[in-house]
Amino acid sequence: MPDRDLPPYRRIADDLRAAIAAGRLAPGEKLKSENELKDEYGTTRVTVRKALSLLKADGAC
């Protein structure tokens, strides 16, 4: 599935997961705030929260 077809929360979660896997985000490193992430991705805080919840459920953060 191309990135543009993914729901926004999945794209955010995948981007953050990729940053962790690539070492751009270290385990336990503080993430950007919900407001910063919503601005970066041009979405809402609800969408960012859903992405973070998905990562938490997967054990990624």
mmCIF file of the N, C-alpha and C atoms, coordinates in Angstrom:
data_MODEL
# 
_entry.id   MODEL 
# 
loop_
_atom_site.group_PDB 
_atom_site.id 
_atom_site.type_symbol 
_atom_site.label_atom_id 
_atom_site.label_alt_id 
_atom_site.label_comp_id 
_atom_site.label_asym_id 
_atom_site.label_entity_id 
_atom_site.label_seq_id 
_atom_site.pdbx_PDB_ins_code 
_atom_site.Cartn_x 
_atom_site.Cartn_y 
_atom_site.Cartn_z 
_atom_site.occupancy 
_atom_site.B_iso_or_equiv 
_atom_site.pdbx_formal_charge 
_atom_site.auth_seq_id 
_atom_site.auth_comp_id 
_atom_site.auth_asym_id 
_atom_site.auth_atom_id 
_atom_site.pdbx_PDB_model_num 
ATOM 1   N N  . MET A 1 1  ? 0.856  -1.188 0.000  1.00 0.00 ? 1  MET A N  1 
ATOM 2   C CA . MET A 1 1  ? 0.000  0.000  0.000  1.00 0.00 ? 1  MET A CA 1 
ATOM 3   C C  . MET A 1 1  ? 0.896  1.244  0.000  1.00 0.00 ? 1  MET A C  1 
ATOM 4   N N  . PRO A 1 2  ? 0.771  2.112  -0.979 1.00 0.00 ? 2  PRO A N  1 
ATOM 5   C CA . PRO A 1 2  ? 1.568  3.346  -1.000 1.00 0.00 ? 2  PRO A CA 1 
ATOM 6   C C  . PRO A 1 2  ? 1.284  4.223  0.212  1.00 0.00 ? 2  PRO A C  1 
ATOM 7   N N  . ASP A 1 3  ? 2.316  4.981  0.637  1.00 0.00 ? 3  ASP A N  1 
ATOM 8   C CA . ASP A 1 3  ? 2.176  5.838  1.825  1.00 0.00 ? 3  ASP A CA 1 
ATOM 9   C C  . ASP A 1 3  ? 0.973  6.757  1.735  1.00 0.00 ? 3  ASP A C  1 
ATOM 10  N N  . ARG A 1 4  ? 0.708  7.291  0.544  1.00 0.00 ? 4  ARG A N  1 
ATOM 11  C CA . ARG A 1 4  ? -0.389 8.262  0.435  1.00 0.00 ? 4  ARG A CA 1 
ATOM 12  C C  . ARG A 1 4  ? -1.748 7.629  0.686  1.00 0.00 ? 4  ARG A C  1 
ATOM 13  N N  . ASP A 1 5  ? -1.831 6.295  0.574  1.00 0.00 ? 5  ASP A N  1 
ATOM 14  C CA . ASP A 1 5  ? -3.092 5.606  0.820  1.00 0.00 ? 5  ASP A CA 1 
ATOM 15  C C  . ASP A 1 5  ? -3.295 5.242  2.288  1.00 0.00 ? 5  ASP A C  1 
ATOM 16  N N  . LEU A 1 6  ? -2.249 5.396  3.077  1.00 0.00 ? 6  LEU A N  1 
ATOM 17  C CA . LEU A 1 6  ? -2.356 5.078  4.506  1.00 0.00 ? 6  LEU A CA 1 
ATOM 18  C C  . LEU A 1 6  ? -3.134 6.163  5.227  1.00 0.00 ? 6  LEU A C  1 
ATOM 19  N N  . PRO A 1 7  ? -3.902 5.778  6.252  1.00 0.00 ? 7  PRO A N  1 
ATOM 20  C CA . PRO A 1 7  ? -4.520 6.804  7.090  1.00 0.00 ? 7  PRO A CA 1 
ATOM 21  C C  . PRO A 1 7  ? -3.419 7.629  7.750  1.00 0.00 ? 7  PRO A C  1 
ATOM 22  N N  . PRO A 1 8  ? -3.676 8.898  8.020  1.00 0.00 ? 8  PRO A N  1 
ATOM 23  C CA . PRO A 1 8  ? -2.628 9.763  8.601  1.00 0.00 ? 8  PRO A CA 1 
ATOM 24  C C  . PRO A 1 8  ? -2.009 9.207  9.877  1.00 0.00 ? 8  PRO A C  1 
ATOM 25  N N  . TYR A 1 9  ? -2.789 8.602  10.740 1.00 0.00 ? 9  TYR A N  1 
ATOM 26  C CA . TYR A 1 9  ? -2.221 8.097  11.990 1.00 0.00 ? 9  TYR A CA 1 
ATOM 27  C C  . TYR A 1 9  ? -1.232 6.965  11.719 1.00 0.00 ? 9  TYR A C  1 
ATOM 28  N N  . ARG A 1 10 ? -1.490 6.157  10.693 1.00 0.00 ? 10 ARG A N  1 
ATOM 29  C CA . ARG A 1 10 ? -0.574 5.076  10.330 1.00 0.00 ? 10 ARG A CA 1 
ATOM 30  C C  . ARG A 1 10 ? 0.722  5.632  9.747  1.00 0.00 ? 10 ARG A C  1 
ATOM 31  N N  . ARG A 1 11 ? 0.613  6.671  8.943  1.00 0.00 ? 11 ARG A N  1 
ATOM 32  C CA . ARG A 1 11 ? 1.801  7.289  8.352  1.00 0.00 ? 11 ARG A CA 1 
ATOM 33  C C  . ARG A 1 11 ? 2.692  7.859  9.451  1.00 0.00 ? 11 ARG A C  1 
ATOM 34  N N  . ILE A 1 12 ? 2.082  8.538  10.428 1.00 0.00 ? 12 ILE A N  1 
ATOM 35  C CA . ILE A 1 12 ? 2.846  9.101  11.548 1.00 0.00 ? 12 ILE A CA 1 
ATOM 36  C C  . ILE A 1 12 ? 3.504  7.979  12.347 1.00 0.00 ? 12 ILE A C  1 
ATOM 37  N N  . ALA A 1 13 ? 2.732  6.950  12.683 1.00 0.00 ? 13 ALA A N  1 
ATOM 38  C CA . ALA A 1 13 ? 3.274  5.825  13.452 1.00 0.00 ? 13 ALA A CA 1 
ATOM 39  C C  . ALA A 1 13 ? 4.404  5.152  12.683 1.00 0.00 ? 13 ALA A C  1 
ATOM 40  N N  . ASP A 1 14 ? 4.228  4.954  11.392 1.00 0.00 ? 14 ASP A N  1 
ATOM 41  C CA . ASP A 1 14 ? 5.271  4.317  10.579 1.00 0.00 ? 14 ASP A CA 1 
ATOM 42  C C  . ASP A 1 14 ? 6.523  5.179  10.516 1.00 0.00 ? 14 ASP A C  1 
ATOM 43  N N  . ASP A 1 15 ? 6.347  6.489  10.379 1.00 0.00 ? 15 ASP A N  1 
ATOM 44  C CA . ASP A 1 15 ? 7.498  7.400  10.355 1.00 0.00 ? 15 ASP A CA 1 
ATOM 45  C C  . ASP A 1 15 ? 8.269  7.341  11.669 1.00 0.00 ? 15 ASP A C  1 
ATOM 46  N N  . LEU A 1 16 ? 7.550  7.372  12.785 1.00 0.00 ? 16 LEU A N  1 
ATOM 47  C CA . LEU A 1 16 ? 8.206  7.323  14.097 1.00 0.00 ? 16 LEU A CA 1 
ATOM 48  C C  . LEU A 1 16 ? 8.874  5.970  14.310 1.00 0.00 ? 16 LEU A C  1 
ATOM 49  N N  . ARG A 1 17 ? 8.213  4.902  13.905 1.00 0.00 ? 17 ARG A N  1 
ATOM 50  C CA . ARG A 1 17 ? 8.787  3.559  14.024 1.00 0.00 ? 17 ARG A CA 1 
ATOM 51  C C  . ARG A 1 17 ? 10.070 3.455  13.195 1.00 0.00 ? 17 ARG A C  1 
ATOM 52  N N  . ALA A 1 18 ? 10.063 4.025  11.990 1.00 0.00 ? 18 ALA A N  1 
ATOM 53  C CA . ALA A 1 18 ? 11.243 4.011  11.132 1.00 0.00 ? 18 ALA A CA 1 
ATOM 54  C C  . ALA A 1 18 ? 12.381 4.823  11.749 1.00 0.00 ? 18 ALA A C  1 
ATOM 55  N N  . ALA A 1 19 ? 12.051 5.948  12.383 1.00 0.00 ? 19 ALA A N  1 
ATOM 56  C CA . ALA A 1 19 ? 13.068 6.769  13.045 1.00 0.00 ? 19 ALA A CA 1 
ATOM 57  C C  . ALA A 1 19 ? 13.705 6.013  14.200 1.00 0.00 ? 19 ALA A C  1 
ATOM 58  N N  . ILE A 1 20 ? 12.912 5.247  14.913 1.00 0.00 ? 20 ILE A N  1 
ATOM 59  C CA . ILE A 1 20 ? 13.433 4.438  16.017 1.00 0.00 ? 20 ILE A CA 1 
ATOM 60  C C  . ILE A 1 20 ? 14.343 3.343  15.456 1.00 0.00 ? 20 ILE A C  1 
ATOM 61  N N  . ALA A 1 21 ? 13.877 2.658  14.421 1.00 0.00 ? 21 ALA A N  1 
ATOM 62  C CA . ALA A 1 21 ? 14.650 1.562  13.824 1.00 0.00 ? 21 ALA A CA 1 
ATOM 63  C C  . ALA A 1 21 ? 15.970 2.058  13.233 1.00 0.00 ? 21 ALA A C  1 
ATOM 64  N N  . ALA A 1 22 ? 15.967 3.263  12.686 1.00 0.00 ? 22 ALA A N  1 
ATOM 65  C CA . ALA A 1 22 ? 17.170 3.827  12.066 1.00 0.00 ? 22 ALA A CA 1 
ATOM 66  C C  . ALA A 1 22 ? 18.110 4.478  13.075 1.00 0.00 ? 22 ALA A C  1 
ATOM 67  N N  . GLY A 1 23 ? 17.674 4.563  14.334 1.00 0.00 ? 23 GLY A N  1 
ATOM 68  C CA . GLY A 1 23 ? 18.509 5.158  15.364 1.00 0.00 ? 23 GLY A CA 1 
ATOM 69  C C  . GLY A 1 23 ? 18.410 6.667  15.448 1.00 0.00 ? 23 GLY A C  1 
ATOM 70  N N  . ARG A 1 24 ? 17.498 7.269  14.677 1.00 0.00 ? 24 ARG A N  1 
ATOM 71  C CA . ARG A 1 24 ? 17.304 8.720  14.769 1.00 0.00 ? 24 ARG A CA 1 
ATOM 72  C C  . ARG A 1 24 ? 16.568 9.088  16.057 1.00 0.00 ? 24 ARG A C  1 
ATOM 73  N N  . LEU A 1 25 ? 15.839 8.139  16.606 1.00 0.00 ? 25 LEU A N  1 
ATOM 74  C CA . LEU A 1 25 ? 15.215 8.285  17.925 1.00 0.00 ? 25 LEU A CA 1 
ATOM 75  C C  . LEU A 1 25 ? 15.715 7.123  18.771 1.00 0.00 ? 25 LEU A C  1 
ATOM 76  N N  . ALA A 1 26 ? 16.306 7.454  19.892 1.00 0.00 ? 26 ALA A N  1 
ATOM 77  C CA . ALA A 1 26 ? 16.826 6.420  20.785 1.00 0.00 ? 26 ALA A CA 1 
ATOM 78  C C  . ALA A 1 26 ? 15.716 5.931  21.709 1.00 0.00 ? 26 ALA A C  1 
ATOM 79  N N  . PRO A 1 27 ? 15.803 4.666  22.136 1.00 0.00 ? 27 PRO A N  1 
ATOM 80  C CA . PRO A 1 27 ? 14.827 4.171  23.105 1.00 0.00 ? 27 PRO A CA 1 
ATOM 81  C C  . PRO A 1 27 ? 14.805 5.078  24.341 1.00 0.00 ? 27 PRO A C  1 
ATOM 82  N N  . GLY A 1 28 ? 13.629 5.486  24.728 1.00 0.00 ? 28 GLY A N  1 
ATOM 83  C CA . GLY A 1 28 ? 13.458 6.349  25.885 1.00 0.00 ? 28 GLY A CA 1 
ATOM 84  C C  . GLY A 1 28 ? 13.623 7.830  25.598 1.00 0.00 ? 28 GLY A C  1 
ATOM 85  N N  . GLU A 1 29 ? 14.027 8.166  24.386 1.00 0.00 ? 29 GLU A N  1 
ATOM 86  C CA . GLU A 1 29 ? 14.183 9.574  24.023 1.00 0.00 ? 29 GLU A CA 1 
ATOM 87  C C  . GLU A 1 29 ? 12.817 10.243 23.948 1.00 0.00 ? 29 GLU A C  1 
ATOM 88  N N  . LYS A 1 30 ? 12.774 11.452 24.423 1.00 0.00 ? 30 LYS A N  1 
ATOM 89  C CA . LYS A 1 30 ? 11.525 12.208 24.422 1.00 0.00 ? 30 LYS A CA 1 
ATOM 90  C C  . LYS A 1 30 ? 11.131 12.575 22.981 1.00 0.00 ? 30 LYS A C  1 
ATOM 91  N N  . LEU A 1 31 ? 9.880  12.311 22.650 1.00 0.00 ? 31 LEU A N  1 
ATOM 92  C CA . LEU A 1 31 ? 9.354  12.665 21.333 1.00 0.00 ? 31 LEU A CA 1 
ATOM 93  C C  . LEU A 1 31 ? 8.956  14.130 21.307 1.00 0.00 ? 31 LEU A C  1 
ATOM 94  N N  . LYS A 1 32 ? 8.729  14.638 20.107 1.00 0.00 ? 32 LYS A N  1 
ATOM 95  C CA . LYS A 1 32 ? 8.171  15.978 19.979 1.00 0.00 ? 32 LYS A CA 1 
ATOM 96  C C  . LYS A 1 32 ? 6.801  15.986 20.644 1.00 0.00 ? 32 LYS A C  1 
ATOM 97  N N  . SER A 1 33 ? 6.330  17.166 21.008 1.00 0.00 ? 33 SER A N  1 
ATOM 98  C CA . SER A 1 33 ? 5.012  17.276 21.633 1.00 0.00 ? 33 SER A CA 1 
ATOM 99  C C  . SER A 1 33 ? 3.919  16.949 20.621 1.00 0.00 ? 33 SER A C  1 
ATOM 100 N N  . GLU A 1 34 ? 2.730  16.659 21.113 1.00 0.00 ? 34 GLU A N  1 
ATOM 101 C CA . GLU A 1 34 ? 1.591  16.415 20.229 1.00 0.00 ? 34 GLU A CA 1 
ATOM 102 C C  . GLU A 1 34 ? 1.364  17.607 19.309 1.00 0.00 ? 34 GLU A C  1 
ATOM 103 N N  . ASN A 1 35 ? 1.500  18.804 19.863 1.00 0.00 ? 35 ASN A N  1 
ATOM 104 C CA . ASN A 1 35 ? 1.291  20.006 19.046 1.00 0.00 ? 35 ASN A CA 1 
ATOM 105 C C  . ASN A 1 35 ? 2.346  20.120 17.948 1.00 0.00 ? 35 ASN A C  1 
ATOM 106 N N  . GLU A 1 36 ? 3.595  19.819 18.277 1.00 0.00 ? 36 GLU A N  1 
ATOM 107 C CA . GLU A 1 36 ? 4.654  19.876 17.268 1.00 0.00 ? 36 GLU A CA 1 
ATOM 108 C C  . GLU A 1 36 ? 4.425  18.836 16.173 1.00 0.00 ? 36 GLU A C  1 
ATOM 109 N N  . LEU A 1 37 ? 4.033  17.630 16.576 1.00 0.00 ? 37 LEU A N  1 
ATOM 110 C CA . LEU A 1 37 ? 3.778  16.579 15.594 1.00 0.00 ? 37 LEU A CA 1 
ATOM 111 C C  . LEU A 1 37 ? 2.567  16.911 14.723 1.00 0.00 ? 37 LEU A C  1 
ATOM 112 N N  . LYS A 1 38 ? 1.528  17.465 15.303 1.00 0.00 ? 38 LYS A N  1 
ATOM 113 C CA . LYS A 1 38 ? 0.342  17.815 14.503 1.00 0.00 ? 38 LYS A CA 1 
ATOM 114 C C  . LYS A 1 38 ? 0.688  18.881 13.481 1.00 0.00 ? 38 LYS A C  1 
ATOM 115 N N  . ASP A 1 39 ? 1.517  19.834 13.870 1.00 0.00 ? 39 ASP A N  1 
ATOM 116 C CA . ASP A 1 39 ? 1.940  20.876 12.931 1.00 0.00 ? 39 ASP A CA 1 
ATOM 117 C C  . ASP A 1 39 ? 2.836  20.294 11.834 1.00 0.00 ? 39 ASP A C  1 
ATOM 118 N N  . GLU A 1 40 ? 3.751  19.415 12.227 1.00 0.00 ? 40 GLU A N  1 
ATOM 119 C CA . GLU A 1 40 ? 4.673  18.809 11.267 1.00 0.00 ? 40 GLU A CA 1 
ATOM 120 C C  . GLU A 1 40 ? 3.921  17.991 10.213 1.00 0.00 ? 40 GLU A C  1 
ATOM 121 N N  . TYR A 1 41 ? 2.896  17.269 10.650 1.00 0.00 ? 41 TYR A N  1 
ATOM 122 C CA . TYR A 1 41 ? 2.151  16.397 9.737  1.00 0.00 ? 41 TYR A CA 1 
ATOM 123 C C  . TYR A 1 41 ? 0.884  17.046 9.182  1.00 0.00 ? 41 TYR A C  1 
ATOM 124 N N  . GLY A 1 42 ? 0.573  18.251 9.629  1.00 0.00 ? 42 GLY A N  1 
ATOM 125 C CA . GLY A 1 42 ? -0.610 18.941 9.127  1.00 0.00 ? 42 GLY A CA 1 
ATOM 126 C C  . GLY A 1 42 ? -1.894 18.220 9.458  1.00 0.00 ? 42 GLY A C  1 
ATOM 127 N N  . THR A 1 43 ? -1.989 17.748 10.687 1.00 0.00 ? 43 THR A N  1 
ATOM 128 C CA . THR A 1 43 ? -3.158 16.976 11.105 1.00 0.00 ? 43 THR A CA 1 
ATOM 129 C C  . THR A 1 43 ? -3.646 17.486 12.460 1.00 0.00 ? 43 THR A C  1 
ATOM 130 N N  . THR A 1 44 ? -4.426 16.708 13.147 1.00 0.00 ? 44 THR A N  1 
ATOM 131 C CA . THR A 1 44 ? -4.966 17.110 14.451 1.00 0.00 ? 44 THR A CA 1 
ATOM 132 C C  . THR A 1 44 ? -4.263 16.360 15.574 1.00 0.00 ? 44 THR A C  1 
ATOM 133 N N  . ARG A 1 45 ? -4.426 16.862 16.782 1.00 0.00 ? 45 ARG A N  1 
ATOM 134 C CA . ARG A 1 45 ? -3.859 16.173 17.951 1.00 0.00 ? 45 ARG A CA 1 
ATOM 135 C C  . ARG A 1 45 ? -4.507 14.809 18.137 1.00 0.00 ? 45 ARG A C  1 
ATOM 136 N N  . VAL A 1 46 ? -5.771 14.686 17.794 1.00 0.00 ? 46 VAL A N  1 
ATOM 137 C CA . VAL A 1 46 ? -6.463 13.393 17.904 1.00 0.00 ? 46 VAL A CA 1 
ATOM 138 C C  . VAL A 1 46 ? -5.759 12.354 17.030 1.00 0.00 ? 46 VAL A C  1 
ATOM 139 N N  . THR A 1 47 ? -5.392 12.749 15.827 1.00 0.00 ? 47 THR A N  1 
ATOM 140 C CA . THR A 1 47 ? -4.694 11.841 14.914 1.00 0.00 ? 47 THR A CA 1 
ATOM 141 C C  . THR A 1 47 ? -3.325 11.473 15.473 1.00 0.00 ? 47 THR A C  1 
ATOM 142 N N  . VAL A 1 48 ? -2.612 12.442 16.007 1.00 0.00 ? 48 VAL A N  1 
ATOM 143 C CA . VAL A 1 48 ? -1.302 12.176 16.609 1.00 0.00 ? 48 VAL A CA 1 
ATOM 144 C C  . VAL A 1 48 ? -1.455 11.227 17.793 1.00 0.00 ? 48 VAL A C  1 
ATOM 145 N N  . ARG A 1 49 ? -2.444 11.459 18.623 1.00 0.00 ? 49 ARG A N  1 
ATOM 146 C CA . ARG A 1 49 ? -2.677 10.570 19.773 1.00 0.00 ? 49 ARG A CA 1 
ATOM 147 C C  . ARG A 1 49 ? -2.964 9.145  19.316 1.00 0.00 ? 49 ARG A C  1 
ATOM 148 N N  . LYS A 1 50 ? -3.729 9.013  18.237 1.00 0.00 ? 50 LYS A N  1 
ATOM 149 C CA . LYS A 1 50 ? -4.036 7.680  17.712 1.00 0.00 ? 50 LYS A CA 1 
ATOM 150 C C  . LYS A 1 50 ? -2.753 6.998  17.238 1.00 0.00 ? 50 LYS A C  1 
ATOM 151 N N  . ALA A 1 51 ? -1.872 7.756  16.589 1.00 0.00 ? 51 ALA A N  1 
ATOM 152 C CA . ALA A 1 51 ? -0.595 7.198  16.135 1.00 0.00 ? 51 ALA A CA 1 
ATOM 153 C C  . ALA A 1 51 ? 0.251  6.759  17.326 1.00 0.00 ? 51 ALA A C  1 
ATOM 154 N N  . LEU A 1 52 ? 0.321  7.583  18.352 1.00 0.00 ? 52 LEU A N  1 
ATOM 155 C CA . LEU A 1 52 ? 1.105  7.239  19.539 1.00 0.00 ? 52 LEU A CA 1 
ATOM 156 C C  . LEU A 1 52 ? 0.514  6.040  20.265 1.00 0.00 ? 52 LEU A C  1 
ATOM 157 N N  . SER A 1 53 ? -0.799 5.956  20.300 1.00 0.00 ? 53 SER A N  1 
ATOM 158 C CA . SER A 1 53 ? -1.460 4.800  20.916 1.00 0.00 ? 53 SER A CA 1 
ATOM 159 C C  . SER A 1 53 ? -1.124 3.522  20.158 1.00 0.00 ? 53 SER A C  1 
ATOM 160 N N  . LEU A 1 54 ? -1.088 3.620  18.840 1.00 0.00 ? 54 LEU A N  1 
ATOM 161 C CA . LEU A 1 54 ? -0.735 2.467  18.019 1.00 0.00 ? 54 LEU A CA 1 
ATOM 162 C C  . LEU A 1 54 ? 0.689  2.017  18.323 1.00 0.00 ? 54 LEU A C  1 
ATOM 163 N N  . LEU A 1 55 ? 1.617  2.959  18.436 1.00 0.00 ? 55 LEU A N  1 
ATOM 164 C CA . LEU A 1 55 ? 2.995  2.614  18.763 1.00 0.00 ? 55 LEU A CA 1 
ATOM 165 C C  . LEU A 1 55 ? 3.099  1.987  20.151 1.00 0.00 ? 55 LEU A C  1 
ATOM 166 N N  . LYS A 1 56 ? 2.366  2.530  21.097 1.00 0.00 ? 56 LYS A N  1 
ATOM 167 C CA . LYS A 1 56 ? 2.391  1.974  22.456 1.00 0.00 ? 56 LYS A CA 1 
ATOM 168 C C  . LYS A 1 56 ? 1.846  0.552  22.454 1.00 0.00 ? 56 LYS A C  1 
ATOM 169 N N  . ALA A 1 57 ? 0.762  0.334  21.723 1.00 0.00 ? 57 ALA A N  1 
ATOM 170 C CA . ALA A 1 57 ? 0.163  -0.999 21.654 1.00 0.00 ? 57 ALA A CA 1 
ATOM 171 C C  . ALA A 1 57 ? 1.122  -2.001 21.023 1.00 0.00 ? 57 ALA A C  1 
ATOM 172 N N  . ASP A 1 58 ? 1.937  -1.526 20.078 1.00 0.00 ? 58 ASP A N  1 
ATOM 173 C CA . ASP A 1 58 ? 2.929  -2.383 19.412 1.00 0.00 ? 58 ASP A CA 1 
ATOM 174 C C  . ASP A 1 58 ? 4.200  -2.516 20.231 1.00 0.00 ? 58 ASP A C  1 
ATOM 175 N N  . GLY A 1 59 ? 4.310  -1.755 21.322 1.00 0.00 ? 59 GLY A N  1 
ATOM 176 C CA . GLY A 1 59 ? 5.491  -1.802 22.170 1.00 0.00 ? 59 GLY A CA 1 
ATOM 177 C C  . GLY A 1 59 ? 6.659  -0.993 21.634 1.00 0.00 ? 59 GLY A C  1 
ATOM 178 N N  . ALA A 1 60 ? 6.378  -0.103 20.678 1.00 0.00 ? 60 ALA A N  1 
ATOM 179 C CA . ALA A 1 60 ? 7.459  0.688  20.077 1.00 0.00 ? 60 ALA A CA 1 
ATOM 180 C C  . ALA A 1 60 ? 7.838  1.903  20.915 1.00 0.00 ? 60 ALA A C  1 
ATOM 181 N N  . CYS A 1 61 ? 6.958  2.335  21.782 1.00 0.00 ? 61 CYS A N  1 
ATOM 182 C CA . CYS A 1 61 ? 7.310  3.473  22.649 1.00 0.00 ? 61 CYS A CA 1 
ATOM 183 C C  . CYS A 1 61 ? 6.619  3.358  23.971 1.00 0.00 ? 61 CYS A C  1 
# 
